[in-house]
């Protein structure tokens, strides 16, 4: 799986001020970091709804805002599958 390629494709559908959620998977922290770098380079502002504590910490460490699913609905989400039959 090429994380950078997936980040670039995901980025194309994100609009300014979107609410984003990223499913938990092995490389979710790398995905978040690369996505934030790309968002910053285009000055896109978004809010994140983390799906676990490690994501919340990473997003906070990158100085991005998190909100609760109780606060707003998700505009854009991505989920990964590690294995399928």
N, C-alpha and C positions, 0 to 999 in steps of 0.2 A: 504494500500500500504506500503510495507516494503522498505523504501528508501535505506537502507544499502544493501539489496539484489540486488536492481536495479543498484546501484552504482557498486557493484562487477561484475555484468554481463556486464555492459557498459564498465568497465575498461578492460575486457578481449579482447575487439576489438580495443582498442586504442594502436597505435604504437607511438614510440618516434617521436617527431616533428610533430605530427598530428595537424591539425586545428580543433578545437572542437566548436560546438554550442549546446546550451541547450535551449529548448523551455521554455517559461514562464509558470509557474504553481504555485500553492499555496506554495509548498515546494522547489522551485528552488534554493533558497539560501542555504538551508540545503544540498541539493543534490550537489551543487557546493563545499561547504565546505568539505563534506565527500569525494568527488572525488579528490579534491586537496590534502587532507591528504593521500589518497591512492597513488596518483601519486608521491607525495614527498617520501613516504616510499619505493618506487621502483625506485626513481631517474629518472622518466620519465619526459621529457620536452615536453610541448605542448603549443600552443597558443589558446586563446579563442576568439570567436566572440560572444560578448554578444547580447542578443535579447532585452534588455531593460536597462534603466539607473541603476536600483537597482542591476542588475547582474554586470554591469560594475564596480560599486562601490565595491561590494563584492569581485570581482576578483582582483581589485586593492588593497583592504585591505588585501588580502591574498598574496600580492606581486607577482602576476602572470601577465603576459603580455596579453593585449588585442590588437586585430587588427580589421580593418574594413572588411566587406564583399567585399569592393572594392579592398582590398589589395591582397587577396588570396581566393581560393575556399575552402569550408568546406570539410574536410576528413571524419569526423564522427559527426553525430548529433543525438539528441534524442528529442522526442516530447511526451508530456503526454496528456491524455484525462481525464478530470474530470468526464464526464458523457456521456453516449451513450444510444441509444434506441435499 
